[in-house]
Amino acid sequence: PSMATPGNDKVHEVHKWYNLLTKMNPAEQGGTPRKDFQAAYKEYRKALQQSEALEMRCANVVLMTLGVAARSTIAHQIQQSKFMPTHLMVDEAGMVTQSELVYPLTLNRMWQHVVLVGDHRQLQPVIVSREVAAAGFDCSLFERLAEQPV
């Protein structure tokens, strides 16, 4: 017997579309997406977004990477679900560039607590561009805050 959960039917719908898409994989059909595949994929994405929004409405805590948080669909889902987080915790904040933190910090202007966790002397941001490093963006916000006199 399966346990009924608020989003169980949405989860089943997502799985249904995923299984259909797997069977219609364009890579196995000569590499060109067929129109029926594109339509099924669109329905899959819609079901997935509805399922994620439902999960957010039912959640007390949501954990995600900064990469996921930066997806525009997350902001849309948060607005759609009326989910307003009050706490932001960033793990490995010593290696997160300031620009990577901008989006999560502005996602909710009513943060009650922002917690940056990490060691700025152990892991630092990976900066490939010399111009960016020369402009001073090779330092994490965590490091800038840690180096400030108390």
Backbone torsions as a table, in degrees:
resi	resn	phi	psi	omega
1	PRO	NA	135.2	178.4
2	SER	-95.2	148.5	-179.6
3	MET	-85.3	132.5	179.0
4	ALA	-76.9	127.7	176.1
5	THR	-124.2	158.8	-175.9
6	PRO	-54.2	-34.0	-175.5
7	GLY	-108.9	15.2	-174.7
8	ASN	-56.3	-44.4	-179.0
9	ASP	-67.8	-32.0	176.1
10	LYS	-67.5	-39.9	178.2
11	VAL	-62.8	-42.6	178.5
12	HIS	-63.5	-38.4	178.5
13	GLU	-64.7	-41.9	177.4
14	VAL	-61.0	-45.5	180.0
15	HIS	-63.4	-37.6	178.9
16	LYS	-60.8	-48.2	-179.5
17	TRP	-67.1	-37.8	178.7
18	TYR	-62.1	-45.9	179.6
19	ASN	-62.9	-40.5	177.7
20	LEU	-62.7	-44.1	-179.8
21	LEU	-64.4	-37.8	179.3
22	THR	-61.3	-39.7	179.2
23	LYS	-70.3	-26.4	-176.3
24	MET	-100.6	14.3	-174.8
25	ASN	-46.0	117.6	-177.1
26	PRO	-64.6	-23.9	178.9
27	ALA	-64.1	-32.0	178.8
28	GLU	-85.9	-8.3	-177.5
29	GLN	-107.3	22.6	179.5
30	GLY	99.4	3.8	173.3
31	GLY	90.2	-9.7	-179.3
32	THR	-103.7	122.7	178.6
33	PRO	-62.5	128.8	176.5
34	ARG	-82.0	160.5	-180.0
35	LYS	-61.4	-37.5	179.7
36	ASP	-68.3	-32.0	175.3
37	PHE	-66.6	-45.7	-179.3
38	GLN	-62.1	-40.8	178.3
39	ALA	-66.2	-42.4	179.2
40	ALA	-65.4	-39.7	178.5
41	TYR	-63.0	-40.1	178.8
42	LYS	-62.6	-42.4	177.5
43	GLU	-65.4	-39.3	177.2
44	TYR	-60.4	-48.7	-179.6
45	ARG	-61.1	-40.4	178.8
46	LYS	-63.1	-47.0	179.2
47	ALA	-63.6	-39.2	179.8
48	LEU	-64.9	-44.2	179.6
49	GLN	-64.7	-39.6	177.2
50	GLN	-64.7	-39.3	178.9
51	SER	-65.4	-43.4	178.9
52	GLU	-65.1	-39.1	178.1
53	ALA	-64.0	-40.0	177.7
54	LEU	-64.2	-41.5	177.4
55	GLU	-59.4	-42.0	-179.2
56	MET	-65.9	-37.9	178.7
57	ARG	-63.8	-31.7	-176.0
58	CYS	-91.6	-4.7	-171.4
59	ALA	-94.9	146.6	169.6
60	ASN	-93.9	-30.2	-177.9
61	VAL	-135.7	136.0	175.3
62	VAL	-126.0	124.0	178.0
63	LEU	-109.3	134.7	177.6
64	MET	-156.5	160.2	176.2
65	THR	-78.2	163.8	176.7
66	LEU	-64.0	-32.5	177.3
67	GLY	-61.7	-41.9	177.5
68	VAL	-69.4	-41.8	180.0
69	ALA	-61.2	-29.0	-178.7
70	ALA	-78.3	-12.9	177.8
71	ARG	-65.7	133.8	-178.6
72	SER	-63.3	-25.5	-179.7
73	THR	-67.8	-29.0	179.1
74	ILE	-65.0	-46.4	178.4
75	ALA	-60.3	-41.8	179.0
76	HIS	-62.7	-42.9	-179.5
77	GLN	-66.7	-38.6	178.5
78	ILE	-63.5	-43.5	178.2
79	GLN	-65.4	-42.5	-178.4
80	GLN	-65.0	-38.1	-174.6
81	SER	-87.0	-7.0	-176.9
82	LYS	64.4	21.7	178.7
83	PHE	-82.4	118.7	179.9
84	MET	-120.9	94.5	179.1
85	PRO	-64.7	149.6	-179.5
86	THR	-109.2	-15.5	-177.1
87	HIS	-127.1	138.4	174.9
88	LEU	-122.5	126.0	176.4
89	MET	-124.1	125.5	-179.7
90	VAL	-113.3	115.5	178.2
91	ASP	-85.4	152.4	-177.9
92	GLU	53.3	42.1	-176.8
93	ALA	-64.9	-18.4	178.3
94	GLY	-68.3	-21.8	-179.1
95	MET	-107.9	9.9	179.6
96	VAL	-96.5	125.1	179.2
97	THR	-69.3	159.1	179.1
98	GLN	-60.5	-39.9	-179.1
99	SER	-66.4	-30.2	177.1
100	GLU	-69.8	-24.9	179.8
101	LEU	-85.4	-16.9	-176.1
102	VAL	-57.2	-49.3	-175.6
103	TYR	-62.8	-52.1	178.7
104	PRO	-60.2	-35.4	180.0
105	LEU	-68.3	-32.0	-178.9
106	THR	-94.9	-4.5	179.0
107	LEU	-60.3	-35.5	179.0
108	ASN	-137.4	116.0	-177.6
109	ARG	-82.6	1.6	-177.7
110	MET	-113.4	29.8	179.5
111	TRP	-56.6	132.7	173.4
112	GLN	-87.0	-34.4	-180.0
113	HIS	-143.8	136.2	171.5
114	VAL	-122.9	122.4	-177.5
115	VAL	-117.9	123.2	175.2
116	LEU	-107.0	123.6	-176.4
117	VAL	-119.1	133.4	177.1
118	GLY	158.3	-170.7	178.4
119	ASP	-135.1	106.0	-175.7
120	HIS	-68.6	-13.0	177.6
121	ARG	-91.0	-15.2	-178.8
122	GLN	-93.0	-57.9	-179.3
123	LEU	-117.2	128.1	179.4
124	GLN	-119.9	162.0	-179.6
125	PRO	-59.8	146.0	175.4
126	VAL	-93.2	113.1	-179.0
127	ILE	-115.9	121.5	-177.8
128	VAL	-91.3	-35.9	-175.1
129	SER	-81.5	126.1	176.1
130	ARG	-65.5	-36.2	179.7
131	GLU	-63.4	-41.1	179.2
132	VAL	-65.3	-43.9	178.9
133	ALA	-63.7	-42.9	-179.9
134	ALA	-64.3	-28.9	179.1
135	ALA	-79.8	-1.9	175.9
136	GLY	94.1	11.5	-179.4
137	PHE	-95.0	18.5	177.5
138	ASP	-91.9	10.5	-177.5
139	CYS	-119.0	136.2	178.6
140	SER	-77.9	157.6	174.4
141	LEU	-60.7	-37.5	178.2
142	PHE	-57.3	-46.7	179.6
143	GLU	-65.0	-43.0	179.2
144	ARG	-59.2	-42.4	179.5
145	LEU	-69.2	-39.4	-178.1
146	ALA	-67.1	-31.7	-177.5
147	GLU	-84.0	-8.3	179.4
148	GLN	-71.8	139.2	175.6
149	PRO	-65.2	143.4	-178.0
150	VAL	-87.0	NA	NA
